[in-house]
Amino acid sequence: MPHRLFHVTRRQGPALTQLCGLLCCLSIAALSMSAPAQELRVPLVENVGVATETTAPSHVDFWLHRDIRAESLLEALNQADEFSTNLRRRLIEAETNPISLEAAAPTVIDLYSNHVQASVRIRYPASPYLHPESGLRNFSQLCDIVLEAAEHFDSDLVGPIMHVENKDPVIRRAIADAVADAFMAADAVASSMHATVYAVDTVQVLDITWNESPGAQAPEPTLRQATCTARVRVVYSLQDDS
């Protein structure tokens, strides 16, 4: 019987040793996997970029506002409705050919005095007035015709107001230039840290403004130029060169 026990112990001894070793290795591996990995910190640099893009206006607007008082509110509203029709006829007779003439709904200023206001927007293409030689002369003639019409109908004139119809391409170019502007400063910072700009982490458009370019010395827009200014915040990832 002792021989039988000794025999069993000798045969199982190496297997138990191997099993204990395997369990020990698995325990170490499990502890290693459960320990939180230390995250590598990637250096970042943040900068604000600003850029202004210029473009030619696509159209020019004039607004005419006419105050109307009548014996009754109905009569005042009828006169407001006739205002846009008569104005259109007068401008066509003057051969100004507006793109559009749109009348806003009349506004009742004072019900007791039958006082209403009629507003009309006149829109012209800007391209005929961009010519370097004849553009200013032709545009001044247009302004004189619209002013004469405003005086004829005893209305207040607002304008000319320059507009850009297709703004999206201009905005995209301004943003791209602003990002490039931010990169130049970020690259200088990276060089001082013995690093290089590795990637763009985030880009945030802070604001888009029209006709408020930094350092402008004259009112904007002009007959030949409108401006779009983009301001962005860009965060760059850096790569250590050392």
C-alpha positions, 0 to 999 in steps of 0.5 A, spaced: 500 500 500 505 505 501 508 503 494 502 504 491 501 511 494 509 513 492 507 510 485 501 515 484 505 521 487 511 520 483 507 520 476 502 526 478 508 530 481 510 533 475 503 534 472 501 538 478 508 542 478 506 544 470 499 545 472 501 550 478 506 553 473 500 554 468 496 557 473 501 562 475 502 564 468 495 565 467 494 569 473 500 574 471 497 575 464 490 577 467 493 582 472 497 585 466 491 585 462 486 588 468 491 594 469 490 600 466 494 602 460 498 608 461 495 613 455 501 616 451 499 624 451 500 627 444 502 634 444 497 639 441 497 646 439 491 651 438 491 657 434 486 662 431 487 664 423 483 670 420 483 671 412 479 675 408 476 673 401 474 679 396 469 678 390 465 682 386 457 684 388 452 680 384 446 685 384 445 692 387 438 693 391 434 700 392 428 700 397 423 705 397 418 706 403 412 711 402 408 713 407 400 713 405 394 717 409 387 717 406 380 718 408 379 710 409 384 705 411 381 701 405 383 707 400 390 707 403 391 700 402 389 700 395 394 706 394 399 702 397 398 696 392 398 701 386 405 704 388 409 698 386 405 698 379 406 705 378 413 705 380 415 699 375 412 702 370 416 709 371 422 705 371 421 701 365 419 707 361 426 710 364 429 703 361 433 701 367 430 694 366 431 691 374 431 684 375 426 684 380 421 689 383 418 686 389 413 689 394 412 688 401 405 687 404 403 694 407 404 696 414 399 699 418 402 705 422 396 708 425 389 705 424 386 711 427 389 716 422 389 711 416 396 711 416 400 705 412 407 704 409 408 701 402 415 698 401 418 696 395 425 693 393 428 694 386 434 689 384 439 690 378 444 686 376 451 689 378 455 686 372 453 692 367 456 697 372 463 693 374 466 696 367 473 700 369 471 706 364 463 706 363 461 703 370 461 709 374 458 713 369 452 708 368 451 707 375 451 714 377 445 715 372 441 709 375 442 712 382 439 719 379 433 715 375 431 711 382 432 717 386 428 721 381 422 716 382 423 716 389 422 723 389 416 723 384 412 718 389 414 722 395 418 716 398 424 715 402 430 711 398 435 706 402 441 704 398 444 702 393 446 696 397 451 691 394 449 684 395 453 677 393 448 672 391 452 665 391 456 666 397 458 659 399 464 658 394 467 665 397 466 663 404 469 656 403 475 660 400 475 664 406 475 658 411 481 655 407 485 661 407 484 662 415 486 655 416 492 656 412 493 662 416 493 658 423 498 653 420 503 658 419 503 660 427 502 653 429 508 651 425 512 656 428 510 654 435 512 646 433 519 648 431 520 652 437 518 645 441 523 641 436 517 638 433 513 638 427 505 639 425 503 632 425 495 632 423 489 637 424 485 635 430 479 639 430 477 646 426 472 650 429 469 656 425 468 662 430 465 667 425 463 669 418 462 676 417 461 680 410 464 687 409 467 688 415 474 686 413 480 688 418 483 694 417 479 697 412 480 704 411 473 705 407 466 703 407 464 696 405 462 694 400 464 698 394 461 698 387 466 693 385 468 689 391 465 685 397 469 682 402 468 675 406 472 674 413 473 668 416 475 666 423 477 659 425 480 656 431 485 650 429 488 645 434 494 641 431 497 634 433 505 635 434 510 629 433 516 630 437 522 630 433 527 629 438 
